Amino acid sequence: MENHKLVLPEHLNHFGYLFGGYMLQWVDEYAWIAASLQYPGCQFVTIGMDKVEFKKSVRKGTILKFVIERARMGTTSIQYNVGVYQGKDTTVNRSLIFSTKVTLVNVNEEGKKTKLTCPEASK
Ligand SMILES: CC(C)(COP(=O)(O)OP(=O)(O)OC[C@H]1O[C@@H](n2cnc3c(N)ncnc32)[C@H](O)[C@@H]1OP(=O)(O)O)[C@@H](O)C(=O)NCCC(=O)NCCS
């Protein structure tokens, strides 16, 4: 799954570059959307995000491209690789500006973890 985001002035830190908290928000949100669309019978909450490292700054006006791919399915959890690119060609290595893994857990109405028994879970 892919998503895009335009970096606007309200997303910048006091140095004039993208504030990392927004990046994490978008990564979390898009991973959650991918899981919820792939497993429509499940209710997900985020339990963890792997290593977070901001090695490249992002300027105002950049169109970010988020590529969300399912990496692993567990008993109650599902993990996604999320890569964030700037520029049009995502095959060019330097256009990758951020990546991490996001893990979400299927919960029941009481908020307790529950098996991925939803219809799409076997795919
Ligand atoms: C989600 C929640 C119900 C899970 O209950 P829990 O008892 O902590 O669950 P567990 O430690 O047994 O882990 C559940 C699954 O997540 C996986 N998991 C646990 N910690 C993890 C981590 N740091 N990274 C990746 N996966 C993790 C476990 O391997 C397990 O996967 P599996 O069942 O597919 O094998 C509970 O942690 C919770 O309510 N968290 C708050 C969620 C939330 O509010 N998120 C928004 C952040 S503010």
The ligand as a Gaussian input file, in Angstrom:
#p B3LYP/6-31G(d) Opt

LIG

0 1
 C       -1.720000      -4.315000      22.793000
 C       -1.808000      -4.955000      24.163000
 C       -3.262000      -5.309000      24.480000
 C       -0.984000      -6.266000      24.065000
 O       -1.031000      -6.922000      25.312000
 P        0.358000      -7.501000      25.926000
 O        0.032000      -8.394000      27.053000
 O        1.276000      -6.362000      26.164000
 O        0.855000      -8.395000      24.693000
 P        2.173000      -9.254000      24.482000
 O        3.365000      -8.729000      25.187000
 O        1.817000     -10.690000      24.779000
 O        2.389000      -9.102000      22.912000
 C        1.332000      -9.326000      21.981000
 C        1.953000      -9.487000      20.617000
 O        2.752000      -8.344000      20.314000
 C        4.118000      -8.731000      20.100000
 N        4.965000      -7.696000      20.708000
 C        5.048000      -7.395000      22.028000
 N        5.921000      -6.387000      22.201000
 C        6.403000      -6.078000      20.972000
 C        7.337000      -5.128000      20.510000
 N        7.965000      -4.279000      21.344000
 N        7.586000      -5.068000      19.182000
 C        6.972000      -5.920000      18.326000
 N        6.066000      -6.845000      18.714000
 C        5.786000      -6.910000      20.017000
 C        4.283000     -10.081000      20.770000
 O        5.314000     -10.825000      20.183000
 C        2.901000     -10.690000      20.516000
 O        2.811000     -11.139000      19.174000
 P        2.120000     -12.542000      18.728000
 O        0.907000     -12.755000      19.582000
 O        1.731000     -12.304000      17.294000
 O        3.143000     -13.588000      18.882000
 C       -1.236000      -4.027000      25.283000
 O        0.192000      -4.016000      25.201000
 C       -1.765000      -2.638000      25.152000
 O       -2.929000      -2.374000      25.450000
 N       -0.935000      -1.661000      24.697000
 C       -1.356000      -0.310000      24.479000
 C       -1.646000      -0.080000      22.975000
 C       -1.843000       1.373000      22.669000
 O       -2.586000       2.042000      23.340000
 N       -1.177000       1.848000      21.608000
 C       -1.162000       3.229000      21.266000
 C        0.109000       3.832000      21.782000
 S       -0.167000       5.248000      22.760000

